[in-house]
Amino acid sequence: MSVFRTLLIVILTGSLLTGCKPDRTPPAVSCYYWKSTFDLSPAETEWLKRQRVQRIYVKYLDVDIENGQAVPKAPIRFKGEAYQAYEIVPCVFITNRTFQAQVNPDALAEQVWNYLGEINTTYHLSPTTYQLDCDWSPSTQAAYFRFLKRFRQLAEGKTLTATIRLHQLQYPKQTGVPPVDRGVLMYYNMGDIQSVEEPNSILNTNTAATYLTKNMQYDLPLDYALPTFSWVLAYRLGELHAIINQSSCSQLDTMTAVEALGPNRYRMQQNAYFGNHYLNQGDQLRCEAPTTADLETATDQLKLIDNNCEHLLFYHLDENLSNAFPENLPQRLAKRLVTP
């Protein structure tokens, strides 16, 4: 009898401990700001307040190759004092062709770090986290990773993050794992943008599913970034002709020069301008944007990864966010990410 009672106590105690185990904390909602001037509109400020955003990932500058030299472009300018209410994470976008050129990765890291320091000094900022964004390839891995190692030395005591694409998540042995503290998995732009037949190159969850397996792991802790932007793609003679940013189906629906062919698909009936692009009669158009259902499916797919996400990022903050999606969607997706 004593053995039975002991066993019963063990079972009950285990049940109580399991029942009291707290759920994982939902990740904080954050967002990207990808414009050259940081100037929050009233609608953007209200969105940030409703979503309880405390951290904003701000593109400080681009780095590209020009005349064989790595050149910083489009540096950020902060307008007003609104940015002081948030934790600012400087982001640097570096083209892959920068590392295909004969650049010195150590010298480039020092150049970028000094440039960031000048911006921080100008606007009285003391960031604790930095992010480098480069879709590196096998041929540029060595140079890019050397750049990251030197940058990490310069940013000693700071958290260094790097963007990760799906192919880099799936094939870490082939692509390598960047020498940083955390990664941000960019869960968008996974479709074939060059194809006229592609249903949605921004967020194609069927394509994304082919990169994921249950309980898959990565050698860095990951945060996740989901898309909240839209664009119109113009195809001429079967080839991608133009990417028209910040445009949508609703704008096309108002144009007499455009004929609707089906869901999200149109054809130019005559020559006309759209979004500062001159389009020819016969050009085919596809408007792309993630739906709420797409984002929910994407969140469920991300739960396949064995990982503790701390920040759920949305790309990117603009005037359309308030109207394009349900008001509570970001927080709801954050909670969904930790719901069994």
RASULDA-V29955 format. One record per backbone hydrogen bond with DSSP energy under -0.5 kcal/mol. NH is the residue of the N-H (numbers start at 1). CO is the residue of the C=O. E is the energy in kcal/mol with one decimal. If there is no record, write none. Layout:
# RASULDA-V29955
NH_CO_E, NH_CO_E
This chain:
# RASULDA-V29955
5_1_-2.6, 6_2_-2.4, 7_3_-2.4, 8_4_-2.5, 9_5_-2.4, 10_6_-2.1, 11_7_-2.3, 12_8_-2.6, 13_9_-2.7, 14_10_-2.3, 15_11_-2.2, 16_12_-2.4, 17_13_-2.4, 18_14_-2.3, 19_15_-2.7, 20_16_-1.8, 21_18_-1.1, 27_334_-0.5, 28_310_-2.6, 30_28_-0.5, 30_312_-2.4, 31_55_-1.0, 32_314_-2.4, 33_57_-2.9, 38_77_-2.7, 39_37_-1.0, 45_41_-2.6, 46_42_-2.2, 47_43_-2.1, 48_44_-2.4, 49_45_-1.9, 50_46_-2.6, 51_47_-2.2, 52_49_-1.1, 53_48_-2.4, 54_29_-0.5, 56_87_-2.6, 57_31_-2.9, 58_56_-0.8, 58_89_-2.0, 59_33_-2.3, 60_58_-0.8, 60_91_-2.7, 61_91_-1.1, 62_73_-2.8, 63_93_-2.5, 64_71_-2.1, 66_69_-3.0, 69_66_-1.8, 71_64_-3.6, 73_62_-3.1, 76_60_-2.4, 77_36_-1.6, 79_38_-2.6, 79_77_-0.5, 84_81_-1.5, 85_82_-1.7, 86_83_-1.8, 87_54_-3.4, 88_86_-0.7, 89_56_-2.6, 90_88_-0.6, 90_129_-0.7, 91_58_-2.7, 92_131_-2.1, 93_61_-1.8, 94_92_-0.6, 94_133_-2.9, 95_63_-2.3, 98_95_-1.1, 99_95_-0.6, 99_96_-0.9, 100_96_-0.6, 101_97_-1.0, 103_101_-2.0, 105_103_-0.8, 108_104_-2.6, 109_105_-2.3, 110_106_-2.0, 111_107_-2.3, 112_108_-2.8, 113_109_-2.6, 114_110_-2.3, 115_111_-2.0, 116_112_-2.6, 117_113_-2.2, 118_114_-1.9, 119_115_-1.8, 120_116_-2.8, 121_117_-2.5, 122_118_-2.3, 123_119_-1.9, 124_121_-0.8, 125_120_-2.7, 130_159_-2.6, 131_90_-2.6, 132_161_-2.2, 133_92_-3.0, 134_132_-0.6, 136_134_-1.7, 140_137_-1.2, 141_137_-1.3, 144_140_-2.8, 145_141_-2.9, 146_142_-1.9, 147_143_-2.1, 148_144_-2.4, 149_145_-2.3, 150_146_-2.1, 151_147_-2.6, 152_148_-2.6, 153_149_-1.6, 154_150_-2.1, 155_151_-2.2, 156_153_-1.2, 158_155_-2.7, 159_128_-3.0, 160_158_-0.5, 161_130_-2.7, 161_159_-0.5, 162_182_-1.6, 163_132_-1.9, 164_184_-2.8, 169_165_-1.8, 170_166_-2.4, 171_167_-1.8, 172_169_-0.5, 175_171_-2.5, 176_172_-2.4, 178_176_-0.5, 180_178_-2.1, 181_160_-2.5, 182_160_-1.5, 183_221_-2.6, 184_162_-2.0, 185_223_-3.0, 186_164_-2.7, 186_184_-0.6, 187_185_-1.1, 187_225_-2.2, 188_186_-1.5, 189_202_-2.6, 190_202_-0.5, 191_201_-2.1, 193_191_-1.2, 195_192_-1.3, 198_195_-0.7, 205_203_-0.8, 208_204_-2.4, 209_205_-1.8, 210_206_-0.6, 210_207_-1.1, 211_208_-1.9, 212_209_-0.9, 215_304_-1.9, 216_213_-1.7, 216_304_-0.8, 221_181_-0.5, 223_183_-2.5, 224_311_-1.6, 225_185_-2.5, 226_313_-2.8, 228_315_-3.2, 231_288_-1.9, 232_244_-2.2, 233_286_-2.8, 234_242_-2.7, 235_284_-3.3, 236_239_-3.0, 239_236_-1.6, 241_234_-3.7, 242_234_-1.7, 244_232_-3.1, 244_242_-0.6, 245_243_-0.9, 246_230_-1.1, 252_248_-1.4, 253_249_-2.5, 254_251_-0.9, 255_252_-1.7, 256_254_-0.5, 258_255_-1.1, 259_267_-3.1, 261_265_-2.8, 262_265_-1.4, 265_262_-2.1, 266_285_-2.5, 267_259_-2.2, 268_283_-2.6, 269_257_-3.5, 270_257_-0.9, 272_279_-2.1, 274_277_-2.6, 277_274_-1.3, 279_272_-3.1, 279_277_-0.7, 282_268_-2.8, 283_280_-2.2, 284_235_-2.3, 285_266_-2.9, 286_233_-2.1, 287_264_-1.9, 288_231_-2.9, 290_229_-0.7, 295_291_-2.2, 296_292_-2.1, 297_293_-2.5, 298_294_-2.7, 299_295_-2.1, 300_296_-2.1, 301_297_-2.2, 302_298_-2.1, 303_299_-0.9, 304_301_-1.9, 305_302_-1.5, 306_216_-3.0, 307_305_-1.4, 309_307_-0.8, 312_28_-2.8, 313_224_-3.5, 313_311_-0.7, 314_30_-0.9, 315_226_-2.6, 316_314_-0.6, 317_32_-3.0, 321_318_-1.3, 322_319_-0.5, 323_320_-0.7, 324_320_-2.3, 325_321_-1.2, 329_326_-1.7, 332_328_-2.2, 333_329_-2.8, 334_330_-2.0, 335_331_-2.0, 336_332_-2.1, 337_333_-1.8, 338_335_-1.1, 339_336_-1.1, 340_338_-0.5
